[in-house]
Amino acid sequence: MTQAKKLAILVGGGPAPGINSVIGAATIRCALRGFEVVGIRDGFERIMRGNIDHVIPLTIEDVSRIHFRGGSHLGLSRANPTLDPQHLETTITSLLRLNVSQLITIGGDDTAYSALKLEEQATGRIRVAHVPKTIDNDLPLPAHVDTFGFQTARHLAVDEVQNLMVDALTTNRWYFVITMGRKAGHLALGIGKAAGATLTLIPEEFEGGSIRMKAVVDTLAGAIIKRTSSGHQHGIAVIAEGLVLGIDPADLAGIDMVERDDHGNVRISEFNLGDALKGQVAKRLKEFNLKPTIVSKNIGYELRCADPIPLDMEYTRDLGYCAAEFLLSGGNAAVITIQGGDFVPVPFAGMLDPQSGRPRIRLVDTRSTRYSIARRYMIRLRREDFEDPYELAKLAAAANVSTDRFRQEFEAIVANEPPPFRIDGLPAAGLA
C-alpha cells in the first residue's frame, strides 16, 4: 500500500515573534484535513547533508498552545542549500525520503530564495509555499503589508527607548540606540517615530552610493549642538545597524575582516557601531569644546524571541492557516500574504529583482508622507537653520564658533534633505 504523503514545516534565518503561531496554525489545519505533518529541526542544516534523523511529528496536541510563545518550536538556522548544487539536490532527496510532498518554509529573504530554488530544482516533486518573516520588515510586500514579527519587535523596543528617554533626561546624557535592520531602516524608523526619539538615522536617507562616516558623525553632532542651543543636554538617537553596510569601507578600519554568514551577509554584530559612533561624535564635539555624556546601547536580540503581541499572534495564525490550505488545495511556488484582510499568494517570480535574481529589498521610502512627518518631529540640523540668521546665530553660539565657521562645518549635511510635506492645493508654509 502506498504510504500517505506528508507536509513538512521548516524555519530558516533568524528568530521573529510569531514563528510558533505559523507552525501551530498550519499543523492544526493539516491535521483537520487528515494530512500528516512533520517538523524539520534547525532549518536546512541537516537535510541538505542527507541527515533526516532530526525530524519530529507534529500533532494538534503538540502545537495547540505554542502560538503564545516566542522562539521557534523547530529551531532554525541560516544554512544555505543554494551555495552548492549538490546540497540543493540532497535537500530534495531528503524530503522525498521522508515522503514529503509539500513544504512550508518560514523565513526572510534568504530563506525565500532557498525555497524558490528548491521548488525549481524539485520540478514538481515537491510543492512549496513560503511564509515571510523578519523584524526588519524589508521583504518586497506591498507598502501597507508588514512582515510578521515587526510589530512585536517595535512594540517592545519602544518600551525600552521610553525608559532610556527618562534616564537621559534624569542624568543629562545622550543615548545612541542601535537597532536591528540589516538592509533597511523600517524597524529603527518605527521605533524612533513611535517613541518620539530626538532623531532617527537610517541607511535610506544617505543617498548617492556609499555613506561617509563623517556625514553620519556630523548629523549626530549637529543634533547634539541643536539640543544644546535650546538648553537641553540630553537626547536619544535611534540608529539602524544597517548603516554599517553602507559606510565606505575606508572609513571602517578592519571591516573587511568581519565574519560573514552562509548567505554572504556581514555579521553586523562583529562591528560595534554604537561605540564607534560614540567615540567619533565625542571627538568631533571636542573641537567645539563640547563634552556631552554619550552612551551606546544595542537593542535587537531581546526582541527576536519575545512572545508575540496579539496583532502578530492573529496575523501569523492566519498566515499559517493559508499556507497549509494553499498547498493542500494544489497551490505551489508562492509567498503567503494577507492583504486588506484577504489571502493573496504572491508568485515566487514576483519577489525577484530582475537584475540580481534575488528577492528585492523593500526600503523605506524617504519621499513618503510617513517619512516626511518623522523628519519634521526630529531635532536635527535643517536647511532652514542655515537660512534663518537668528537660528544660525544660536547654533553657532552653542558650538562656540562664528556663524561662518558653523556654516562651513555643518551646512553640507542638509544638502540631501528631503522636500517638506505638502498637501496639494495648500501652501507649504506652516506644513513643512
VEXRORO-851377 format. One record per residue (C-alpha): residue number from 1; residue in three letters; x, y, z. Coordinates in nm, 2 decimals. Each point is the difference from the previous one (the first is absolute). Example, Ala and Ser with C-alpha at 12.3 -4.5 7.8 and 13.67 -1.06 7.14 Angstrom:
% residues 2
1|Ala|1.23|-0.45|0.78
2|Ser|0.14|0.34|-0.07
This chain:
% residues 432
1|Met|0.00|0.00|0.00
2|Thr|0.13|0.35|-0.09
3|Gln|0.11|0.19|0.31
4|Ala|-0.20|0.33|0.05
5|Lys|0.19|0.31|-0.10
6|Lys|0.10|0.26|0.27
7|Leu|0.03|0.37|0.03
8|Ala|0.32|0.13|0.16
9|Ile|0.07|0.33|0.17
10|Leu|0.35|0.16|0.02
11|Val|0.12|0.33|0.15
12|Gly|0.31|0.19|-0.13
13|Gly|0.18|0.32|0.07
14|Gly|-0.03|0.18|0.34
15|Pro|-0.28|-0.01|0.26
16|Ala|-0.30|0.22|-0.02
17|Pro|-0.31|0.01|0.23
18|Gly|-0.28|-0.20|-0.15
19|Ile|0.19|-0.30|-0.15
20|Asn|-0.18|-0.24|0.23
21|Ser|-0.33|0.14|-0.09
22|Val|0.06|-0.09|-0.37
23|Ile|0.12|-0.35|0.10
24|Gly|-0.30|-0.06|0.22
25|Ala|-0.26|0.13|-0.24
26|Ala|0.14|-0.18|-0.30
27|Thr|0.02|-0.33|0.20
28|Ile|-0.35|0.03|0.13
29|Arg|-0.15|0.07|-0.34
30|Cys|0.19|-0.29|-0.16
31|Ala|-0.11|-0.24|0.28
32|Leu|-0.36|0.10|-0.04
33|Arg|0.03|-0.07|-0.37
34|Gly|0.14|-0.35|0.09
35|Phe|0.35|0.08|-0.11
36|Glu|0.32|-0.10|0.19
37|Val|0.24|0.27|0.09
38|Val|0.37|-0.02|0.10
39|Gly|0.23|0.28|0.13
40|Ile|0.36|0.02|-0.12
41|Arg|0.22|0.12|0.27
42|Asp|0.27|0.26|-0.05
43|Gly|-0.09|0.11|-0.35
44|Phe|0.19|-0.14|-0.30
45|Glu|0.31|-0.07|0.22
46|Arg|-0.04|-0.38|0.00
47|Ile|-0.23|-0.10|-0.28
48|Met|0.23|0.17|-0.26
49|Arg|0.27|-0.24|0.11
50|Gly|-0.23|-0.31|-0.01
51|Asn|-0.07|-0.02|0.37
52|Ile|-0.37|-0.07|0.06
53|Asp|0.02|-0.11|0.36
54|His|-0.10|0.34|0.15
55|Val|-0.36|0.01|-0.11
56|Ile|-0.29|-0.01|0.24
57|Pro|-0.37|-0.07|-0.06
58|Leu|-0.23|0.29|0.07
59|Thr|-0.35|-0.06|0.14
60|Ile|-0.28|0.23|0.12
61|Glu|0.09|-0.10|0.36
62|Asp|0.36|0.11|-0.06
63|Val|-0.07|0.34|-0.14
64|Ser|-0.34|0.11|0.14
65|Arg|0.15|0.26|0.23
66|Ile|0.34|0.08|-0.14
67|His|-0.14|0.32|-0.18
68|Phe|0.03|0.18|0.33
69|Arg|0.38|-0.05|0.02
70|Gly|0.29|0.16|-0.17
71|Gly|0.30|-0.18|-0.15
72|Ser|-0.04|-0.30|-0.24
73|His|-0.14|-0.34|0.10
74|Leu|0.21|-0.14|-0.28
75|Gly|0.32|0.20|0.05
76|Leu|0.15|0.17|-0.31
77|Ser|0.33|0.06|-0.18
78|Arg|0.15|0.21|-0.27
79|Ala|0.13|-0.30|-0.19
80|Asn|-0.02|0.07|-0.38
81|Pro|-0.06|-0.29|-0.23
82|Thr|0.03|0.22|-0.31
83|Leu|0.37|0.05|0.03
84|Asp|0.07|-0.36|-0.12
85|Pro|-0.22|-0.17|-0.27
86|Gln|0.06|-0.33|0.18
87|His|-0.14|0.14|0.32
88|Leu|-0.31|0.12|-0.18
89|Glu|-0.06|-0.34|-0.16
90|Thr|0.08|-0.18|0.33
91|Thr|-0.26|0.22|0.17
92|Ile|-0.26|-0.12|-0.25
93|Thr|0.11|-0.36|0.04
94|Ser|-0.02|0.03|0.38
95|Leu|-0.36|0.13|-0.02
96|Leu|-0.10|-0.28|-0.24
97|Arg|0.15|-0.26|0.23
98|Leu|-0.22|0.14|0.27
99|Asn|-0.29|-0.04|-0.24
100|Val|-0.06|0.38|0.00
101|Ser|-0.20|0.14|-0.30
102|Gln|-0.07|0.35|0.14
103|Leu|0.24|0.24|0.18
104|Ile|-0.07|0.32|0.20
105|Thr|0.31|0.21|0.05
106|Ile|-0.01|0.29|0.25
107|Gly|0.27|0.26|-0.03
108|Gly|0.13|0.32|-0.15
109|Asp|0.15|0.08|-0.34
110|Asp|0.28|-0.26|0.02
111|Thr|-0.24|-0.28|0.09
112|Ala|-0.25|0.12|-0.26
113|Tyr|0.28|-0.03|-0.26
114|Ser|0.09|-0.35|0.12
115|Ala|-0.37|-0.09|-0.03
116|Leu|-0.02|0.13|-0.35
117|Lys|0.31|-0.19|-0.12
118|Leu|-0.12|-0.32|0.18
119|Glu|-0.34|0.02|-0.17
120|Glu|0.17|0.05|-0.34
121|Gln|0.24|-0.29|0.05
122|Ala|-0.28|-0.23|0.12
123|Thr|-0.18|0.04|-0.33
124|Gly|-0.34|-0.09|0.14
125|Arg|0.12|-0.27|0.24
126|Ile|-0.06|0.24|0.30
127|Arg|-0.23|0.29|0.02
128|Val|0.12|0.30|0.20
129|Ala|-0.16|0.30|0.18
130|His|0.20|0.26|0.19
131|Val|-0.12|0.21|0.29
132|Pro|0.20|0.32|0.03
133|Lys|0.14|0.10|0.34
134|Thr|0.25|0.26|0.11
135|Ile|-0.01|0.27|0.26
136|Asp|0.19|0.21|-0.25
137|Asn|-0.33|0.03|-0.21
138|Asp|0.21|0.02|-0.32
139|Leu|-0.16|-0.28|-0.22
140|Pro|-0.15|0.13|-0.33
141|Leu|-0.36|-0.01|0.11
142|Pro|-0.24|0.29|-0.07
143|Ala|0.08|0.31|0.20
144|His|-0.30|-0.05|0.24
145|Val|0.09|-0.36|0.08
146|Asp|0.24|-0.07|0.29
147|Thr|0.21|-0.31|0.03
148|Phe|-0.10|-0.19|0.31
149|Gly|0.20|0.07|0.32
150|Phe|0.06|0.37|-0.09
151|Gln|-0.28|0.14|0.20
152|Thr|0.09|-0.20|0.31
153|Ala|0.37|0.09|-0.03
154|Arg|-0.09|0.37|-0.03
155|His|-0.25|-0.01|0.29
156|Leu|0.26|-0.14|0.24
157|Ala|0.28|0.22|-0.12
158|Val|-0.22|0.31|0.05
159|Asp|-0.04|-0.10|0.36
160|Glu|0.38|-0.02|0.04
161|Val|0.06|0.33|-0.18
162|Gln|-0.26|0.17|0.22
163|Asn|0.19|-0.11|0.31
164|Leu|0.33|0.12|-0.15
165|Met|-0.16|0.34|-0.07
166|Val|-0.09|0.04|0.37
167|Asp|0.36|-0.10|0.09
168|Ala|0.14|0.24|-0.25
169|Leu|-0.21|0.29|0.14
170|Thr|0.09|-0.10|0.36
171|Thr|0.37|-0.03|-0.05
172|Asn|0.06|0.25|-0.28
173|Arg|0.14|-0.24|-0.25
174|Trp|-0.04|-0.11|-0.36
175|Tyr|-0.08|-0.36|-0.10
176|Phe|0.10|-0.14|-0.34
177|Val|-0.25|-0.29|-0.04
178|Ile|0.11|-0.24|-0.27
179|Thr|-0.29|-0.21|-0.13
180|Met|-0.02|-0.30|-0.24
181|Gly|-0.06|0.07|-0.37
182|Arg|0.26|-0.17|-0.22
183|Lys|-0.10|0.17|-0.32
184|Ala|-0.28|0.23|0.07
185|Gly|-0.10|0.25|0.27
186|His|-0.37|-0.10|0.06
187|Leu|0.05|-0.12|0.35
188|Ala|0.22|0.29|0.11
189|Leu|-0.24|0.25|-0.15
190|Gly|-0.30|-0.17|0.15
191|Ile|0.16|0.00|0.35
192|Gly|0.13|0.36|-0.02
193|Lys|-0.32|0.14|-0.14
194|Ala|-0.23|-0.17|0.25
195|Ala|0.22|0.07|0.30
196|Gly|0.06|0.36|-0.10
197|Ala|0.38|-0.04|0.00
198|Thr|0.21|0.31|-0.06
199|Leu|0.10|-0.13|-0.35
200|Thr|0.02|-0.32|-0.20
201|Leu|0.27|-0.09|-0.25
202|Ile|-0.07|-0.26|-0.27
203|Pro|0.21|-0.10|-0.30
204|Glu|-0.26|0.12|-0.25
205|Glu|0.04|0.37|0.09
206|Phe|0.36|0.00|-0.12
207|Glu|-0.04|0.01|-0.38
208|Gly|0.27|-0.03|-0.27
209|Gly|0.18|-0.32|0.06
210|Ser|0.23|-0.07|0.29
211|Ile|-0.06|0.18|0.33
212|Arg|0.29|0.19|0.15
213|Met|0.06|-0.03|0.37
214|Lys|0.04|0.37|0.02
215|Ala|-0.35|0.06|-0.12
216|Val|-0.14|-0.23|0.27
217|Val|0.22|0.15|0.27
218|Asp|-0.08|0.36|-0.10
219|Thr|-0.38|-0.07|-0.01
220|Leu|0.02|-0.13|0.36
221|Ala|0.24|0.28|0.12
222|Gly|-0.23|0.26|-0.17
223|Ala|-0.30|-0.14|0.19
224|Ile|0.18|0.02|0.33
225|Ile|0.11|0.36|-0.07
226|Lys|-0.36|0.09|-0.09
227|Arg|-0.13|-0.15|0.32
228|Thr|0.27|0.18|0.19
229|Ser|-0.11|0.33|-0.16
230|Ser|-0.35|-0.04|0.15
231|Gly|0.14|-0.08|0.35
232|His|-0.02|-0.38|-0.01
233|Gln|0.29|-0.23|0.07
234|His|-0.17|-0.33|-0.07
235|Gly|-0.16|-0.19|-0.29
236|Ile|-0.06|-0.33|-0.17
237|Ala|0.13|-0.09|-0.34
238|Val|-0.14|-0.33|-0.15
239|Ile|0.24|-0.13|-0.26
240|Ala|-0.06|-0.29|-0.24
241|Glu|0.29|-0.25|0.01
242|Gly|-0.01|-0.03|-0.38
243|Leu|0.19|0.33|-0.02
244|Val|0.31|-0.22|0.04
245|Leu|-0.06|-0.17|-0.34
246|Gly|-0.03|0.34|-0.17
247|Ile|0.29|0.18|0.15
248|Asp|0.31|0.02|-0.22
249|Pro|0.23|-0.28|0.10
250|Ala|0.29|0.25|0.01
251|Asp|-0.18|0.16|0.30
252|Leu|-0.03|-0.33|0.19
253|Ala|0.34|-0.13|0.09
254|Gly|-0.01|-0.38|-0.01
255|Ile|-0.35|-0.03|-0.14
256|Asp|0.13|-0.25|-0.27
257|Met|0.10|-0.23|0.28
258|Val|-0.35|-0.03|0.13
259|Glu|-0.15|-0.35|-0.01
260|Arg|-0.27|-0.07|-0.26
261|Asp|-0.28|-0.25|0.03
262|Asp|-0.09|-0.28|-0.26
263|His|-0.19|0.25|-0.21
264|Gly|0.29|0.24|-0.02
265|Asn|-0.14|0.26|0.24
266|Val|0.23|0.19|0.22
267|Arg|-0.05|-0.11|0.37
268|Ile|-0.08|0.35|0.11
269|Ser|0.03|-0.10|0.36
270|Glu|0.37|-0.04|-0.05
271|Phe|0.03|0.38|-0.05
272|Asn|-0.10|0.22|0.30
273|Leu|-0.17|0.28|-0.19
274|Gly|-0.12|0.17|0.32
275|Asp|0.34|0.02|0.16
276|Ala|0.16|0.11|-0.33
277|Leu|-0.25|0.29|-0.04
278|Lys|0.02|0.09|0.37
279|Gly|0.38|0.04|-0.03
280|Gln|-0.01|0.19|-0.33
281|Val|-0.28|0.24|0.11
282|Ala|0.17|0.07|0.33
283|Lys|0.32|0.08|-0.19
284|Arg|-0.18|0.22|-0.25
285|Leu|-0.18|0.20|0.28
286|Lys|0.33|0.04|0.19
287|Glu|0.10|0.23|-0.29
288|Phe|-0.27|0.24|0.13
289|Asn|0.08|-0.04|0.37
290|Leu|-0.31|-0.21|0.05
291|Lys|0.02|-0.32|0.21
292|Pro|-0.34|-0.16|0.03
293|Thr|-0.04|-0.34|0.16
294|Ile|-0.09|-0.26|-0.26
295|Val|-0.09|-0.36|0.06
296|Ser|-0.05|-0.26|-0.27
297|Lys|-0.27|-0.26|0.03
298|Asn|-0.08|-0.29|-0.23
299|Ile|-0.37|-0.12|-0.02
300|Gly|-0.06|-0.31|-0.22
301|Tyr|0.05|-0.35|0.13
302|Glu|-0.24|0.05|0.29
303|Leu|-0.28|0.08|-0.25
304|Arg|0.03|-0.30|-0.23
305|Cys|-0.12|-0.28|0.23
306|Ala|-0.26|0.21|0.19
307|Asp|-0.35|-0.13|0.04
308|Pro|-0.20|0.15|-0.29
309|Ile|-0.25|0.28|0.08
310|Pro|-0.36|-0.08|-0.09
311|Leu|0.03|0.18|-0.34
312|Asp|0.28|-0.23|-0.11
313|Met|-0.16|-0.30|0.16
314|Glu|-0.32|0.03|-0.20
315|Tyr|0.19|0.10|-0.32
316|Thr|0.23|-0.30|0.01
317|Arg|-0.27|-0.25|0.08
318|Asp|-0.18|0.13|-0.32
319|Leu|0.33|-0.04|-0.20
320|Gly|0.05|-0.36|0.13
321|Tyr|-0.36|-0.10|-0.08
322|Cys|0.03|0.15|-0.35
323|Ala|0.33|-0.16|-0.07
324|Ala|-0.14|-0.35|0.09
325|Glu|-0.32|0.05|-0.19
326|Phe|0.18|0.13|-0.30
327|Leu|0.23|-0.30|-0.03
328|Leu|-0.27|-0.26|0.08
329|Ser|-0.22|0.16|-0.27
330|Gly|0.27|-0.05|-0.26
331|Gly|0.18|0.34|0.02
332|Asn|0.37|0.03|-0.06
333|Ala|0.29|0.24|-0.02
334|Ala|-0.14|0.30|0.18
335|Val|0.06|0.23|0.29
336|Ile|-0.30|0.01|0.24
337|Thr|-0.14|0.34|0.08
338|Ile|-0.31|0.16|0.15
339|Gln|-0.09|0.33|-0.17
340|Gly|-0.30|0.20|0.11
341|Gly|-0.13|-0.29|0.20
342|Asp|0.02|-0.24|-0.29
343|Phe|0.24|-0.28|-0.10
344|Val|0.22|0.09|-0.29
345|Pro|0.26|-0.25|-0.12
346|Val|0.29|0.19|-0.17
347|Pro|0.19|-0.22|-0.25
348|Phe|0.37|-0.05|0.08
349|Ala|0.09|0.17|-0.33
350|Gly|-0.18|0.32|0.11
351|Met|0.24|0.03|0.29
352|Leu|0.32|0.01|-0.20
353|Asp|0.22|0.29|-0.12
354|Pro|0.04|-0.06|-0.37
355|Gln|0.36|0.10|0.00
356|Ser|0.13|-0.19|0.30
357|Gly|-0.24|-0.29|-0.01
358|Arg|-0.03|0.03|0.38
359|Pro|-0.31|0.12|0.20
360|Arg|-0.04|0.37|-0.01
361|Ile|0.06|0.20|0.32
362|Arg|-0.28|0.23|0.11
363|Leu|0.17|0.33|0.11
364|Val|-0.15|0.29|0.19
365|Asp|-0.15|0.25|-0.25
366|Thr|0.16|0.33|0.11
367|Arg|-0.24|0.19|-0.23
368|Ser|-0.31|-0.14|0.18
369|Thr|-0.23|0.20|0.23
370|Arg|0.09|-0.25|0.28
371|Tyr|0.37|0.08|-0.02
372|Ser|-0.05|0.38|-0.05
373|Ile|-0.20|0.02|0.32
374|Ala|0.26|-0.20|0.18
375|Arg|0.27|0.24|-0.11
376|Arg|-0.20|0.30|0.11
377|Tyr|-0.02|-0.13|0.35
378|Met|0.37|-0.07|0.02
379|Ile|0.23|0.26|0.16
380|Arg|0.29|0.02|-0.25
381|Leu|0.16|0.26|-0.22
382|Arg|-0.22|0.11|-0.28
383|Arg|0.04|0.22|-0.31
384|Glu|-0.22|0.26|0.17
385|Asp|0.25|0.03|0.29
386|Phe|0.26|0.14|-0.24
387|Glu|-0.25|0.23|-0.17
388|Asp|-0.12|0.16|0.32
389|Pro|0.26|0.24|0.14
390|Tyr|-0.13|-0.02|0.35
391|Glu|0.00|-0.38|0.01
392|Leu|0.34|-0.01|-0.16
393|Ala|0.14|0.23|0.26
394|Lys|-0.15|-0.21|0.29
395|Leu|0.16|-0.31|-0.15
396|Ala|0.34|0.17|-0.05
397|Ala|-0.01|0.13|0.36
398|Ala|-0.07|-0.35|0.13
399|Ala|0.30|-0.13|-0.20
400|Asn|0.22|0.28|0.12
401|Val|0.08|0.11|-0.36
402|Ser|-0.09|0.28|-0.24
403|Thr|-0.30|-0.04|-0.23
404|Asp|0.23|-0.03|-0.30
405|Arg|0.20|-0.28|0.17
406|Phe|-0.32|-0.18|0.10
407|Arg|-0.13|0.01|-0.36
408|Gln|0.33|-0.12|-0.13
409|Glu|0.01|-0.29|0.24
410|Phe|-0.36|-0.13|-0.02
411|Glu|-0.20|0.14|-0.30
412|Ala|0.10|-0.29|-0.23
413|Ile|-0.21|-0.25|0.20
414|Val|-0.33|0.17|-0.10
415|Ala|0.07|-0.01|-0.37
416|Asn|-0.21|-0.32|-0.05
417|Glu|-0.28|0.09|0.24
418|Pro|-0.33|-0.13|-0.14
419|Pro|-0.26|0.26|-0.11
420|Pro|-0.25|0.12|0.26
421|Phe|-0.34|-0.17|0.04
422|Arg|-0.27|0.18|-0.21
423|Ile|-0.37|-0.05|-0.04
424|Asp|-0.11|0.06|-0.36
425|Gly|-0.16|0.33|-0.05
426|Leu|0.14|0.15|0.32
427|Pro|0.31|0.21|0.05
428|Ala|0.30|-0.17|0.16
429|Ala|0.04|0.26|0.27
430|Gly|-0.11|-0.14|0.34
431|Leu|0.00|-0.36|-0.13
432|Ala|0.37|-0.05|-0.06
